[in-house]
Each structure stands twice: as structure tokens, then as C-alpha cells.
């Protein structure tokens, strides 16, 4: 049997995407209070294969998932020396249709004795943690009818209460599946035509009921999130069409909320942020903006607390009457997930480098508390003195940021002003750094497309 130890007991580990709590936070303490321009001590700095998958760490074991030549590779390293303990590889022919790199996007998921990885072509693999030997694998592209994704498979699986939840994106009603983590056997599958047929297409040019065609892409790049709301366990899946809440035991749909850009080549990639009975979702394509939902006590319905923009994305009323520019929504999350602290969201908002900003937004109201311009400007090929778009994690009362150009920053969460505690351009990291930082046992792991750097930030 797989040992399903609670992530909450693993404060000094980072065994899954976005950390032990799945929200980018860690209980580690004793970290530095300032970041000097010279940077913290480097533990190791080495090249790796291509990809966007963040590493994962558990009990001194660092799992790296990357692409080398024609293979996807899972490696286990010593977390402090980077010495390799084992290597598992299999062929991959994935080629990104938009010209991005061809490596995996999903972070490894580590339990006490297993490692789960989900490759860019949909190869789902379970390995022994101690040896790297295969336990089972599923080729999801063959097992389900899955339209080709825009940028490869990018939704990291979730393990909760003895079930492995995977966003496979299968037509017509297999967008989400639950598997037995010991065997890979399918336990249930759901999401697709049944729950999206006839729903209002909120935010589209014509908000008419959706007519399912059978050719829709269902999978997004957001990872499923499990949360207990009003005493009920919810599996929250931010799919390509929008948010779906499922009963994790049987896959039954509790509620759905359409949230998709009217542009075809668009994605949802931010994980849902949950606070009590509130759920926030956001994306950055064609001013999709953000919406906050409140789940009602029955667990099968919700109300909208706020949404931004309020009007249709192309409504002229959304232009500033003086400048003529579009009014910017409070949050436009592209590929990172905000940190919620003290009732406020801290995030890098914006779809591209030229419109990026660092923002603090009040969760309950959507009110913008403050923002700071992080745009790269005209010379985006150079290393600019801004973060651009970036990712936050939170530990020891501080926000740790990694900008997409390799700029590391330390901030104090302050709803009244942006309070930066230092920055350091990591010399070997260049654009794009699109994986969030990983913190384990006082060491911060930072990756770009082809390099992994570890620095010590314990005092």
C-alpha cells in the first residue's frame, strides 16, 4: 500500500506542486530577513534537461523531471550535494507546436515510498522512491480520447484521501479521472459534455448557452485542489471551460462555473485559491480577469461575490474615458498562483512581460490595495531590473519571489505598500524562469528552462 502521510506533517519538505499545503506556503522558520545584492550562499548550480517542471523534495531526496534529447527523465538526487541516486527514462517525441521547449511541465509528486510524474505527452508514471523502479504507468493519450493540448500536458496530479486525481482532458466526459495510487486502475471519470452542455458562456461575445461539439479541449494547466467547505470535501478543478467542483469519492459534479476566454488559443493555469467558503479563479487572456465565488451551505450552489471586469471584455465602457486605454482588471493571472495572507492576495499580474505588475488585492472585495510596475520595456532580450511576471511562495512571514528573468526577491507582506527586503539576480538563470521556487530544509531551489540552482536561505 502507498503510504499517504499528510503533507501537513512535512513542514521542512516540498513533496508536491506548490508545497506541503498545495498553496505555495511552508511552515519553515529561521530564514533570512534580508536579501543582499551578493545573494545567499550557493549550494549547487548545475545544468539540467529542458522543461518547466518544478522539482520536489522529501526527506533529503530531490526529484528532478526534465527532457534530455529524446527522453523524459526522472532523477532522484541528494538534496544538498546534487549527487544522483537513480535515474529512470522513457522515450518522448513531444514537440511544442508554439515553439516553446519540449520538456515536461508537471512537478513530481512524492509520497513516503512512491514518485508520480505526468509527462508532456500524457505519460503517467509511478516509481519506487527508493530505487526508481517502475510500479505502473498509464498512457493517458491512448487510454482516453484527448484532443491535443496547446502547450503539452501541464496539470500536476493531486493525491488526496487514497485517490490520485488527474486532469486528463478526455472526451466526452473524462476531463477528470481518479485512479488507485497503488495500481493505476481507474476508479471514476467525469467532467465534460454532461456538465458544460447548455451552461451560460459568461464573458463571451454572446452569452448564450454552450452547445458541446465533441472537439473541445477539456484540460487546463491548473492543478486540482482539494478543500473542505461547509464540512464537505470538494475537488476543485479549474478546467479549460471553467471551475468544476466534484465529490472526490465518486466524481459527481456539485457545481460548475464557466470561465473561458473567447479566444481559442488561451489557457487557464492558476490554481484555485480557497479561503473558508470563498474560491478565487483568474486568468490573463483577453482580459478574462478574476471572479470570487462563495459556496453555499448545500455545497451544490454558489453566489458571485465580485468579478472583474464586470462587463464584457470588448465593452467600450471598460475603456478609461480620458486616456482611451482599457481598464485593467485587478488580477490577470497567467501561469502563477497568488499567495493569500491576512485576507490579501499578493501576485504578479499580467499576460506578457510588457504588461506585468506586482499587486496586492483585497480578497473579500477585489479592491486593488497597491501595485508596482514590473514591465520589461522595449529591450526584453536583456536582463532588466524588474521581475516581469513571476511566482511567489510564502514562509517565515516573508514572500519569496522569482521573476521570469531569474531575479530573486524577498518581500514583507504589507497591504499598505510594497515592502521589498532585497533582491539578487541569480547569475546563471535567464528567461524563462516559469517554475515557482521550492523551499525545503532551509534551501531554496530555483529552475529555468535548463538550469537548477540551490541556495541556502536559512539564517
C-alpha positions in Angstrom: 0.0 0.0 0.0 1.1 3.6 -0.7 1.9 5.5 2.5 -0.4 8.5 2.3 1.3 10.6 5.0 -0.3 14.0 5.5 1.5 16.8 3.7 0.9 19.0 6.7 3.4 17.0 8.7 6.1 17.7 6.2 7.0 21.3 7.0 10.6 21.0 6.0 9.7 19.2 2.8 8.2 20.3 -0.5 6.8 17.0 -1.8 4.3 18.2 -4.4 3.5 21.2 -6.6 3.1 24.4 -4.6 4.4 22.8 -1.5 3.2 20.8 1.5 -0.2 22.7 1.7 -0.7 23.0 -2.0 -0.9 26.8 -1.8 2.7 28.0 -2.1 3.2 28.2 1.7 5.6 26.5 4.1 5.8 26.3 7.9 9.6 26.6 7.9 11.1 29.3 10.1 14.6 30.7 10.8 15.0 32.1 7.3 17.0 35.2 6.3 15.3 38.6 6.9 17.1 40.4 4.1 18.5 39.5 0.7 21.8 41.1 -0.1 22.8 42.2 -3.6 25.5 39.5 -3.5 22.9 36.8 -2.9 22.8 33.9 -0.4 25.3 31.0 -0.4 25.0 28.8 -3.4 24.6 25.1 -2.5 24.9 23.9 -6.1 24.4 25.3 -9.6 24.1 22.8 -12.5 22.6 22.3 -15.9 19.6 20.1 -16.4 17.5 18.9 -19.3 14.8 21.2 -20.7 11.3 21.7 -19.2 9.2 23.8 -16.8 8.6 21.2 -14.1 9.5 22.4 -10.6 11.5 20.0 -8.5 10.0 18.3 -5.4 11.8 17.4 -2.2 11.2 14.9 0.6 13.4 13.7 3.4 16.6 14.8 1.7 15.6 13.4 -1.7 15.3 15.9 -4.6 13.2 14.7 -7.6 14.0 16.4 -10.9 11.8 15.8 -14.0 13.2 17.0 -17.3 13.8 16.2 -21.0 17.2 15.0 -22.3 17.4 14.6 -26.1 14.6 12.1 -27.0 13.7 11.0 -23.4 11.7 12.3 -20.5 13.9 11.6 -17.4 13.0 11.3 -13.7 16.0 11.6 -11.4 16.5 11.4 -7.7 19.3 13.5 -6.3 20.7 14.1 -2.9 19.0 17.4 -2.0 22.2 19.0 -0.7 25.0 17.6 -2.9 23.0 17.0 -6.1 24.6 13.6 -6.3 22.4 11.3 -8.4 20.9 8.3 -6.6 18.9 6.8 -9.5 17.6 7.7 -13.0 14.5 6.5 -14.9 13.9 7.4 -18.5 11.5 6.6 -21.4 11.1 7.9 -25.0 9.4 11.1 -25.7 8.6 12.6 -29.1 6.7 15.7 -27.9 7.3 18.9 -29.9 5.7 22.1 -28.7 3.5 23.5 -31.5 4.2 27.1 -30.4 7.9 26.8 -30.3 8.4 26.5 -26.5 10.6 23.8 -25.1 9.7 20.1 -25.4 10.2 19.1 -21.7 7.7 18.1 -19.0 5.7 20.8 -17.2 4.3 18.9 -14.2 6.1 18.7 -10.8 6.8 15.2 -9.4 4.5 14.1 -6.6 6.3 12.3 -3.7 4.9 10.1 -1.0 6.8 8.1 1.6 7.6 5.3 -0.9 6.4 6.4 -4.4 7.0 9.1 -7.0 4.3 10.1 -9.6 5.1 12.1 -12.7 3.0 13.3 -15.6 4.8 13.9 -18.9 4.2 16.4 -21.7 2.6 13.7 -23.9 0.4 12.4 -21.0 2.6 9.5 -19.8 1.6 9.0 -16.1 4.3 7.0 -14.2 4.5 5.6 -10.7 8.0 4.7 -9.5 9.5 3.4 -6.3 11.0 6.3 -4.4 13.9 4.2 -3.1 15.0 2.7 -6.4 13.3 4.4 -9.3 11.9 1.1 -10.5 8.5 1.3 -12.3 5.4 0.3 -10.3 2.8 1.1 -13.0 2.2 3.6 -15.9 -0.7 4.8 -17.9 -0.5 6.3 -21.4 -3.4 8.7 -21.0 -3.3 9.8 -24.7 -4.2 6.2 -25.6 -6.4 5.3 -22.7 -8.7 8.3 -23.3 -9.9 10.4 -26.3 -7.8 13.5 -25.7 -7.6 16.5 -28.1 -4.0 17.8 -28.4 -3.3 20.5 -25.8 -1.9 23.9 -26.7 1.4 23.6 -24.7 1.6 19.9 -23.7 0.2 18.4 -20.5 0.6 20.8 -17.6 -1.8 19.9 -14.8 0.1 18.2 -11.9 -1.9 15.3 -10.4 -3.2 15.5 -6.8 -3.1 12.8 -4.2 -5.9 13.1 -1.5 -7.6 10.6 0.7 -6.3 7.5 -1.1 -7.1 8.6 -4.6 -4.9 10.0 -7.3 -6.7 12.8 -9.2 -5.5 13.5 -12.8 -6.8 16.1 -15.3 -6.5 14.0 -18.4 -9.0 16.0 -20.6 -10.7 13.1 -22.2 -13.8 13.5 -24.4 -16.7 13.4 -23.9 -16.9 13.1 -20.1 -13.4 12.2 -18.9 -11.9 15.6 -18.2 -11.0 14.4 -14.7 -10.2 10.9 -13.5 -9.5 9.3 -10.2 -7.0 6.4 -10.1 -5.9 3.9 -7.5 -2.4 5.1 -6.5 -1.2 1.6 -5.9 -2.2 0.1 -9.3 -3.2 3.0 -11.6 -6.6 1.4 -12.0 -9.4 3.9 -12.9 -11.8 4.5 -10.0 -14.1 7.1 -11.7 -14.1 9.6 -14.6 -16.3 12.7 -15.2 -16.4 16.3 -16.4 -17.2 17.3 -20.0 -20.3 17.4 -22.1 -22.7 16.4 -19.3 -21.9 19.4 -17.1 -21.0 22.0 -19.7 -23.7 21.5 -22.2 -26.2 24.4 -22.0 -24.4 26.4 -19.4 -24.2 30.2 -19.9 -21.0 31.3 -21.6 -20.2 34.1 -19.2 -17.8 36.7 -20.7 -18.2 35.6 -24.3 -19.2 37.9 -27.1 -22.7 36.4 -27.0 -23.6 34.9 -23.6 -25.7 32.1 -24.9 -26.0 28.5 -23.6 -23.0 26.5 -24.8 -23.5 23.8 -27.4 -21.0 21.0 -27.0 -19.3 20.0 -30.2 -17.2 17.0 -29.1 -13.9 18.5 -30.2 -13.3 20.7 -27.1 -10.1 20.6 -25.2 -11.0 20.0 -21.5 -7.7 20.0 -19.7 -6.2 23.2 -18.5 -2.8 23.9 -16.9 -4.2 24.4 -13.4 -3.8 21.6 -10.9 -6.8 20.2 -8.9 -7.2 21.4 -5.4 -8.9 19.6 -2.5 -10.7 21.6 0.2 -13.2 21.1 2.9 -16.1 23.7 2.7 -19.1 23.6 5.0 -18.0 20.2 6.2 -17.9 18.7 2.7 -14.8 17.7 0.8 -14.6 19.3 -2.6 -12.3 18.5 -5.5 -11.9 21.9 -7.3 -10.8 21.6 -10.9 -10.2 24.7 -12.9 -10.7 23.2 -16.4 -10.4 24.9 -19.7 -14.1 25.7 -19.7 -14.1 26.9 -16.1 -14.3 25.8 -12.5 -15.9 22.4 -11.5 -16.5 21.1 -8.0 -16.6 17.3 -7.7 -17.4 14.9 -5.0 -13.9 13.3 -4.7 -15.3 9.9 -3.7 -17.4 9.3 -6.8 -16.7 12.2 -9.2 -20.2 13.6 -9.1 -20.4 17.2 -10.2 -21.5 19.5 -7.4 -21.4 22.8 -9.4 -19.8 24.4 -12.5 -18.9 28.0 -13.3 -18.0 28.9 -16.9 -14.7 30.8 -17.1 -13.0 30.7 -20.5 -11.6 33.4 -22.8 -13.4 33.7 -26.1 -10.0 33.5 -27.8 -9.3 29.9 -28.9 -5.6 29.9 -28.1 -6.0 30.7 -24.4 -5.4 28.8 -21.2 -6.4 28.7 -17.5 -3.3 28.0 -15.4 -3.7 29.5 -11.9 -4.7 27.0 -9.2 -8.0 28.0 -7.4 -7.4 29.9 -4.2 -9.6 28.8 -1.3 -10.4 30.7 1.9 -13.2 29.3 4.0 -16.2 29.2 1.7 -14.6 31.5 -0.9 -13.0 30.4 -4.1 -11.0 32.7 -6.4 -10.1 31.9 -10.1 -8.4 34.1 -12.6 -6.7 34.1 -16.0 -4.9 36.5 -18.2 -6.1 36.0 -21.8 -8.1 38.8 -23.4 -9.0 40.4 -20.1 -10.6 37.3 -18.6 -9.8 38.9 -15.2 -11.0 37.3 -12.0 -14.1 36.2 -10.1 -14.7 35.3 -6.4 -17.3 32.7 -5.6 -18.9 31.9 -2.3 -20.1 28.3 -1.9 -23.5 28.0 -0.3 -24.0 25.6 2.7 -25.7 23.0 0.5 -22.4 22.5 -1.3 -24.1 22.4 -4.7 -24.5 26.1 -5.5 -22.6 29.4 -5.2 -23.0 33.1 -5.4 -20.7 35.6 -7.1 -19.1 37.9 -4.5 -17.3 40.0 -7.2 -16.0 39.8 -10.7 -13.6 42.0 -12.6 -14.0 43.1 -15.3 -17.7 43.4 -14.7 -18.7 44.0 -18.3 -17.8 42.1 -21.5 -14.1 42.3 -22.3 -14.8 44.3 -25.5 -17.4 46.7 -24.0 -16.4 50.3 -24.7 -17.4 51.1 -21.1 -14.3 49.3 -19.9 -12.1 52.0 -21.5 -10.8 54.9 -19.5 -12.8 58.0 -20.7 -9.7 60.2 -20.6 -6.8 58.0 -21.9 -8.9 55.6 -24.0 -7.0 52.7 -22.6 -8.6 49.5 -21.4 -9.3 49.5 -17.7 -7.1 46.8 -16.2 -8.7 44.1 -14.1 -7.5 43.7 -10.5 -5.9 40.3 -11.3 -4.9 38.7 -14.5 -3.0 35.6 -13.5 -1.2 33.8 -16.3 0.8 30.8 -15.0 1.4 31.5 -11.3 -0.9 31.3 -8.3 -1.3 34.2 -5.8 -0.3 34.0 -2.2 -3.2 34.7 0.2 -2.0 36.2 3.5 -4.0 38.3 6.0 -7.0 38.5 3.7 -4.9 39.9 0.8 -3.6 38.4 -2.4 0.0 39.0 -3.4 0.7 38.3 -7.1 2.4 39.1 -10.3 -0.5 40.1 -12.7 -0.3 40.3 -16.5 -0.3 38.1 -19.6 3.0 39.2 -21.0 6.3 40.9 -20.0 5.2 44.3 -21.3 2.1 44.5 -19.1 3.3 42.8 -15.9 2.8 44.4 -12.5 3.2 43.3 -8.8 -0.1 43.7 -7.0 -1.8 43.4 -3.6 -5.6 42.8 -3.9 -8.1 42.5 -1.1 -9.7 39.1 -1.5 -13.1 40.0 0.0 -13.8 42.9 -2.3 -11.4 42.7 -5.2 -10.0 46.2 -4.3 -6.5 46.9 -5.5 -4.5 47.9 -2.5 -1.3 48.8 -4.4 0.6 47.9 -7.5 4.1 48.3 -8.8 5.1 48.3 -12.5 7.2 45.3 -13.4 7.2 45.7 -17.2 10.3 44.7 -19.1 10.1 47.6 -21.6 11.5 47.6 -25.1 14.6 45.5 -24.6 13.1 42.2 -23.3 16.1 40.2 -24.6 18.3 41.8 -21.9 18.2 41.1 -18.2 16.0 44.0 -16.9 16.0 45.3 -13.3 12.4 44.2 -12.9 10.6 40.9 -12.1 8.4 40.9 -15.2 5.9 38.1 -14.4 6.9 35.9 -11.6 6.0 33.5 -8.8 5.6 33.9 -5.1 5.9 31.4 -2.2 5.5 32.3 1.5 7.5 31.2 4.5 8.6 32.6 7.9 6.5 35.7 7.4 8.1 36.6 4.1 7.2 36.4 0.4 9.9 34.9 -1.8 9.7 35.9 -5.4 11.3 34.5 -8.6 10.9 36.7 -11.6 10.9 35.2 -15.1 14.3 36.6 -15.8 15.9 35.0 -12.8 15.6 37.9 -10.4 15.2 36.6 -6.8 13.4 38.9 -4.4 12.3 39.0 -0.7 9.2 40.9 0.4 7.3 41.5 3.6 3.5 41.1 3.0 2.1 44.6 3.6 -1.3 45.6 2.4 -0.5 49.3 2.6 2.7 49.4 0.5 5.1 47.3 -1.4 7.9 46.4 1.1 10.9 44.9 -0.6 13.6 43.3 1.6 16.2 42.9 -1.1 16.9 41.3 -4.5 19.5 39.3 -6.3 19.9 38.5 -9.9 20.9 34.8 -10.0 23.8 34.9 -12.4 23.2 31.6 -14.2 19.4 32.0 -14.6 18.0 33.5 -17.7 14.5 33.9 -19.1 12.2 32.0 -18.9 12.1 31.0 -15.2 8.5 29.9 -15.1 8.6 27.3 -12.2 7.8 28.6 -8.8 10.6 28.5 -6.1 10.8 25.3 -4.0 11.8 25.5 -0.3 12.9 22.6 1.8 15.1 22.4 4.9 16.4 26.0 4.5 17.4 25.5 0.9 15.7 27.3 -2.0 15.6 25.5 -5.4 15.3 27.7 -8.5 15.0 26.5 -12.0 15.0 27.9 -15.5 14.4 26.0 -18.7 17.7 24.3 -18.5 19.4 25.0 -15.1 18.8 24.3 -11.5 20.3 26.4 -8.7 20.1 25.7 -5.0 20.8 28.5 -2.4 20.7 28.4 1.4 18.3 31.0 2.9 18.4 29.7 6.5 20.0 32.1 8.9 
